[in-house]
Amino acid sequence: MRQVFSIAVLLCLLSATLLFAQFETAEVLGTVRDPSGAVIARAALTLTNQATGVQFKVVTAENGDFDFFNVQAGRYSLAVEHTGFNKITIDALTVDVGARQRVDVSMKVGAVTESVEVSSTAAALETDSSDRGHVVSTAAVTELPLNGRNYADLALLDANAVKSPIADSFSATGTPREGAFNVNGMRSTYNNFLLDGLDNNAYGTSNQGYSAQLVPRRSIRKGLEA
């Protein structure tokens, strides 16, 4: 019985880790091809975080595809190498939280010692997923005025999010509802709030809010600077 319990606990911990990675990180993927459009297998790729210097290395599969999982948000450079081709270096590659950023690479025939620098080849649209996300920049978080210091109101910066009629105290219910947003025309009961990748929902009648804390502007700024 003890062994079964231990296995169950381990599975729960692994599940929590996977959930954390899913919501706090991103993915960089693509395909490496030669000038004729044929895929290149076993090409070596190095993804480097420009702020920390941390590197991730993978090689392309037989179909020329590569995939970097669990990439932290930030600015990166991507280097691609293969015998018989010039080394390709892609700079200024911005990766946002939860993105599936596609970067397709076309290599040129030449010596590996010769290097070609590319400003960016990242796709403007994420065609590998139907998910849609909106990232609020640090500048917006620290500089935009928030009435009541309710940071959840930053969700209204997205064009598809509007405040629900039950959000205000003067509504028919008479009680304001936290996190009452209608996204893409859906009811607020379908919202899902996460904090550091973990469940932060406050379930209630006719609304699914979140466990809110009113954070002073100074505290937000101090936390970001730390």
N, C-alpha and C positions, 0 to 999 in steps of 0.2 A: 504493500500500500504506500509506504514511504517513497519507494522508487517511482511509482506512478505519479505521486504528488510532485516530486522533484522534476520529472519530465514536463509536467503541466506548467510548473512555474517557469522553467527554461523556455518553453514555447511562448509563454506570455511575454517574457523579456525580449525574445527575438522579434516578436510581433511589434512591440513598442519601438524597437530599433528601426525596423522597416518603415513604420509610420513616420518616425522622426525624419528619416532620410527622404521620404517621399515628399514632405511638405517644406523642408528646410533647405533642400538642395535642388540642383538642376541637372540637366543632361546635355552633353554635346555630342552630336553624331553626324555622320556624313558618309560620302563615298569618294574614294580616290581613283582617278582615271588618268589615262595617258592622252596625248594630243588627239588621237583618233577616236577617243571616247570609250576605249576598252578599259575594263577595270584592272586595277593593280593589286595583286595579293601580296601579303607579307610586307607591306610598306610600314615603316616605323614612324609613329607619331608621338610627339611630346607636347603636352599641354602644361603651360607654366603660368602660375598666378603672378601677375606683375607686381602686386603689393607685397606678397609674402615670399615669393621665390619657390613655393612648393610646386613640385612637378608630378605629373601623371603620365605613364607610358602605356601604349597599347600598339598592336599591329593589326593591319587590316585582314579580314577573313578572305576566303577564296573568291567571294563576290565583290571584294573591294570595300566592304562596309567596315566602319569602325564606330565605337560607342564608348564614351566616357560617362560612367555612372557616378552619382552622388558628388557632383561638382558644386562647391560653394559659390555663391553669387560673388561677382567681381569682374575685373578686367583681366583678360588672359592673352597670351600669345600661343600660337600653334605652329610647331615645326614638323615638316613631313620629309622623310628621307627614304630613298630606295636606290639600289645599284642601277646605274645607267641613266639616272635622271638628276636634274638640278634639285638642290635642297630648296623647299618652299617654306617661307616663314610668314605667317599671318599675324599681324599686330592689331592692337585695339579691338579685340574681340570681347564684347560686353555680354555677360551672362547674368540674367535675372533669376530670382527665386522661382522655382517651379517650372522653368522654361525647358523646352526640348529644342535646343538651338541647333539647326542644321548648318553644317559647314562643308560644302562639297569642294573638293580640291582637284585641279587639273595640273598635272606635272609636265614639265618640258624635258625633252631628251637632252642629256648633257652629263657632265661630270658631277659627282656628288660634292666636290670641293667648290663648285659654283653655286651661289645662292641667289634666289629670287625672293624679294620682299613684296608682300601684298598688304595693302592697307586693311582690307576686310573682304571676305567672301561669304559672310553670314547671310542667310536668307532673311529677307525683310518680313516674311510671313512664316509662321510655324505651320507647315503643311503636314507634319507627322502626328499631330494630335488635334482633336476637335475641342479640347479644353481652351478656355479663354481666360486670361488673367490680366490684372492691372497692378503695376508696381508703383507705390507712392514713394517718391524720392525723399532723401533725408532733408533736403532744403524745404520741401513742402511740409514735412512733419514739424520742423522747427520754426518755420516762418509764417505759415498760414494761421490766421486767427480762428479759434474754435470757441463758439459760444457755449459756455458751460464746461469747457475743457474736456469734452467728450471726444476722445480720439477716434471712436468708431465712426464719427461723422466724416472722416476722411474717405470712407467708402463712397460717399456721394460725388467724389471727383470722377468716378467712372460714369460714362455716358449712359450705361444701362442700369444704373442703380438710382432709385428714388426713395424718399422717405415715405414710409407707410402712414396712412391716416391715423393708425392707432399709436403712433410714436409720440404724439403730443398729448398733454394733459387735458386740452380742451376738446378731445375727441369724444365719441359716443361712450367709450368705456369710462372716461373720467380719470384714468390712471395711465401715465406715460409708460411706454414699453421700450425697454432697452434693446438696441439692435434691431429695431423694426424697420427693415429695408425690404423693398420689393426689387428684385434683380431679374432682369429680362421678363418682367411681367408676372413672375411667380410670387406666391404668398411668402410672407416672412417665416412661416413655419418650416420652409424648406432650406433656410439658411443653415450654415454650419460654421461655427466659430472655433478656431484652433489657436492655442498659445504655445509657441515653440513646438508646434507639431502635435500637441496633445489636445484632447477634448476640453473645450472651455465653454460649453453650451449650458444655458440656464433654461431648461424646458418649462414651458407654461402654456396656458390655454390660449389658443389663437395666435401664438407668437413663440418663436424660438430665439431667445436673446442670448446674452453671454454674461459671464461673471465679470462685472465692470468695476474698474477702479478709476476714480477721477484723479489724473496725474497732473500736478501743476506744471506750467510751461518750463519753469526753471529745472524741475526734476527730469523732464524729458530731455532737455538740452544737455544737462549734466550726464545723464545716462549714455547719450550718444557720444559725447566727448570721451567718456571713460572707455 
